[in-house]
Amino acid sequence: MQNRLPYIIRGKRGKKGNWEKTRLPRKTIVHVNRNHIIKNINKSPQERKPVIAVKTSNSVVLESGNKRKTKFYTNQLEIPYPCRIIYLSTR
């Protein structure tokens, strides 16, 4: 008792609600494959491989039931922010 008044403790009744949590955006990774750049030096322009790999966290379900992250290669990538990545194999 404090000053002749009862001390009141706030009750803990279960877990806090999780309906107001913000979701994080899905992660996307851009990787420049250095090995492809080195291999492209001595090849003709038609035989060159794309060197920019884009990996996303979006899962793709295969026929076997396994999940796999998506990954694709390209030579040019435009990001919806003030940014652009271009690989010119002629230089």
N, C-alpha and C positions, 0 to 999 in steps of 0.2 A: 504494500500500500504506500502511496505517495500522498502526503498531505491529507490523510484520511480519505483518499479516493482510491478505488481499485485500479491497479495497473492493467491495462488492456493490451493484449498481444494480437496483432493482426493475424487472421487465420490463413492457412495455406490449404486451399481446396483444389487439389489436382494440378495438372500441367497448364501452362499458359497457352492461349490460343495461337495457332500458327496460320490463321487465314489472312493476316495482314502483312506477311513477309513478302518482300519483293524478290522476284526471281532474277537470277543473274543471266545475262545473255550467254548464248552458247559460244564456246571457245573455238576460234578459227586460227590456225597456224599457217603462216606463209614461210616456205623454206626454199632457198636457192641451192640447187644441187650442184656442188662444185665439181663432182666427178663427171657429170654430164657435160659441163662446160669444157673440161679438159679433153674429153673424148670427142667433142664436136669440132675441135680445132682443125683436124686433118680431114674432115668429112665434107662432102659436097652439101650445098644448102638443102637438097631434097632428103638427104639421109640424116640430118641433124635431129636430135631428140629435144623436146621441150625441157627447159631447165628449172622452171618455177613450179614447185609442188604446193598445192593448197590442201590442207588437212582440216576437216571439220569434225565436230563431235556428233553430228547426226548419224545415227546408227542405221545400217541397212541390214535387213534380215535376209540371210541366204537360204537356198532351198534346203540345206541340211539343218536349218533352225538356228545356226550360229549367227551372232551379231558381229558386224564389222563396221569400222569407221570409214567414211568416204574420203577418198584421196584422188586428186587428178592433177595432171601436169599441163602446163601452158607456157607460152612465150611472152604473153602480155596479160597483165592483171590490172583492173581498175577497181579501186576501193571507193565507196561512196563518201569519202571525206577528201579533203584536198591532197590527194596522193595518187600516184600512178607508178607502176613498176613495169618496165619494158626491158627485155633482153634482146639486144641487137647482135647477132652472131657475126656481122660483117666487120666489126671493129676489133 
